[in-house]
Each structure stands twice: as C-alpha cells, then as structure tokens.
C-alpha cells in the first residue's frame, strides 16, 4: 500500500472512530426521552407495541455498524481499540455532566438547576449501566464477527454482520434494562415491553444496515485493492 493510500486509510479510520464515539456519547445523554415509532401501524409482538423506544437508541445502532466496518476492513485489534476509546469518552463526558450539574445556575439562566438535574441528574447511573451493557455487547459483537469471518474464510458477509449484531444487541438490550431497572431509573413493569420493543427495533435496523455494509466494504476493497478476507494495515 502506498503512503498516500495509507494516509487516506488512517483518515477514514479516524472519521469512523469519531462517528462511533459521537453516537455512543449522544445516546447516553438523550436516553430519558421515549417515543412511539409505527412503521408497521399498530402492530404488537407479545403485547408490546412496535416500536416504543428511547431516543437514545436512534444513534446506538450506528456504533455496531461502524465496528463491523472496522472489523471487516481494519481488523479485530482496531475494532477493539475504538470500543476502549468509546468507554473513555463516555467516562469523560460523565465527568463534564457531573461538574455542570454541581455548578449552581445564576438567577437569569434559561435553564435552572432543577430542570438541568431532571434531565441530566440520572445520567451518572444511566451511563454506568449503558457502559457496562455496551462493553459486554461490543466485545461480543467483535468476537462473534471474527469467529464467523474466520469460519467462512471471509465469505458470507451478511451472516457475520447480522449474526454478530443481533446477538450483541440482545446482550446490550437485556443488560442495560436490567441495570436501569435495578438502579430504579426505570420501573420494573416496563422491563418486558421495553426489551421486546427495543430488541425488535435493533434487529430491524441490523437487517436494514446490511446493504450499506456491503456497499461500504465493496468501496473499500475497490479503492485499496483488497482481496476477500484481506485487512488494511495502518499502523507504522
């Protein structure tokens, strides 16, 4: 690989990492707002409406698409690196929110202390719950992805993409809801329908993002002349 291509590959990796971290941090900050999304009308599954979900779930699937792209093109090591970086970014953002919540608002502040605390006051426990669930889910995703990649010798991209993402999303949804209910951020009676609705949404998105993964991988392989199962090496 030429120096020019290597620099381009590094810039793309940094862009993907930035997208990943932004999506992760934002999802942790906006999770307390819930809404209904009805692409299938008033359809239900096991009594749960499709889809009754947190707005925090909107950017979250992007993180799994990005890790799958990086896993496919840059390898397992690089995928694990952005997961670790994402954890650091979440902790750092948590510290900023904590300080902002501690500092008293002035009398003429558009947002007073009560409103700010109501929106962000539970962020510490939420981010902790989200990070623990996220850590488990992302490492599960990467491990399963590379298990199937090795088993199929780089073929059947759709299989490792969907199998790894759907499995890891189940781990993530179950873990985060258990922790949020345990910390009393959410009531236990919402657990069942939020799990069903959240996991169904994530599965739906995982299926939708498969063509995008194929397109992105195709463009990478064409640009950098990669063979099936070949990965970019961008470390010096």
N, C-alpha and C positions, 0 to 999 in steps of 0.2 A: 504494500500500500504506500502510495506517495505521501510526502509530507503534507501536501495540500489536502488530500483526502483524509488524512489522519486528523488534521486540524478541524475539518468540517465535521467529521465523526464526533470529535470531542465537543464541538459547539452544539451539535444536535443532542448529545447525551446530557449536557448541562441544561438545555432547554426542556428536555423531558423531565429531568430531575426537578427543575423549577416548577413545572406544571404539576408534578406529583406532590411536592411539598405544599404548594398553594392550595390544592384541592383538599389535602389532608387537614391543614390548619383551619381553613374556612369551614369545613364540615364539622369540626369540633366547636366552633364559635356560634354557629347558627342552628344547632340541633334542636333547640327548645320550641321551635315553631312547627306545628303539624298541619297537614292539609290532605285533601282528597284529590286523587287523580283518577279519572274514569275513562281510560281508553277503550274499555270493554263495557261501557254503560254502567249498570248497577250490579255487575257480576260479583259473586262472592265465592270463596273457597273455604270450606269447613266453617262457615258462618262469618268469616272475616271479609270485609269489603276490599275490593281491589281498586285502587290502592290507597290505604290510609297510612301515610308515611311522614317522617320528619323531613324538613327541607335539607337537613344535614346529609341526607342520603343521596341528594342530587349530585354533588361533586365526587362522592366517595367511589362510585364505580370507575371513575377515571383513573384512580390510583391503581386499580387492578389491571386495567388495560395498559397503562404505562409500564407496570412491572413485567407484564407479559411481553411487551415490545422489547424492553431492555433484556429480558431473559433470552428471547429469541435471537436478538442481534448482537448484544454485548456480552451475554453470558451470565451465569449464576452469581459470580462474585460481584459484578456491577449492580445486579438487581438487589442483592443483599445490602450493598453499600447505601443505596437510596432509602431502603427501609430503615436502616440505622440513622441516617440523616433526618428522616421524617420524624423519628422519635425525638431526636434532639430539638428539632424545630417546634414540635408540639410542647415540649417541656419549656422551652424558651418563651413561646407565646403565652403559656400559662403563667409564667413569672411576670410578664408585662401586664396581663389582665389582673393579676393579684395586686400589683402595685397601683394600677389605675383605680381599682375598687377601693383600696385603702385610703387613697388621697381624697380629702373632703372637697366636695364641689362648692364653688362660690355661689352667692345668692342669685346672680343673674345667669347662671349656667343653664343652657337649653335642656340639658339632661341632669336631673338631680341625683343625689346618692341613692334614693330609694328605687328609682327607675333603673339606674345602672346596675344595682345589685340584683334586682329582679331578673334582668336579662342575663347578666354575666356572673352573678353570685354563685351559681351552682356549677360554673364552668370547671372549677378545680376537680371536683369529683367526676364530672362528666368526661373531662379529658383523661383522667386517670383510668376510668372504665373503658373509654374508647381506645386508649393507648394499649392497654392490656389485651383487649379483644383484637385490635389491629395488628399488634405484634404477633400474636398467635396465627391470625388469619393470613397475613402476608408471608410469613415463613412457610406455612402450609402450602400456600399458592405456589411459591417458588420451588419448593421441594417436589410437589406433585407435577408441576410443569416439566421440570427437568427429568423426573422419573419417566414420564411418557415420551419426552423428546429422545431420551437415550434408548428406550424400549422400541420405539418406532424408527430409530435411526434418522431422526429429523423429518419424517413424513407425518402426514395426518395432523397438520397444524390445528384444524378445527377441534380435534379430540383433546389435545393437551390444553388448548385455550379454554374450552368450555368445562372440561372435567376439573381442571385446577381452580378456575374461577368460581364455579358453582359450589364446589366443596369448601373452598376457603370462605365464601360468602355465608355459607351455613354456619361455619365456625364463628365468624365475626358477628353475625346477627344474634346467634344464641348467646355468645359470651357477653356482648355489650348489653343486651337486655337483662340478662341475669344480674350483671353488676349494677345497672341503673336501678333495677327494682330492689336489689339488696341495699343499696345506699339510699333508698327511698326517694330517689329523684323521680321515678315513675311508680304508679301504684301497680301491685301485682295482678290485679284483674285485667289490666291491659296487655299483659305479657303475651298471651296466646295469640290474640288477633294482630298485635304489632309484629310478632315473629313471623306469622304466616304471610301477612301483607308485605313486610319488609323483605323477607327472603324471596317471595314470588316476584317482587319488583326487581331485585338484584339478579335473579335468574333470567328474567325477561330482558334486562339490559345486557347481560352476559351474552345472550343469544344474538342480540342486535349488533353488538360490537365486533362479532366475528368477521363480517365482511371488511370492516375497517382495519382489523388486524392483518387480514390477508393483503389488502391494498398497501398498507404501510410496509409490511415485510417485503412485498414484491418490489416496491420502490427502492428500499434499502439494498436489496440484492442486485437490482439493476444498476444502481448508482455505484455501488462499491464492488461489483462483480463477485458477489458471494455465491458459493455453491451451497446446495441444501445442507443444513446442519453446520455450516461454517459460521464462525463468530468474528466480529471485529475486535481487534486488539488495540486499545487506545492508550494503554499505559506505556510510559517511557521505559 
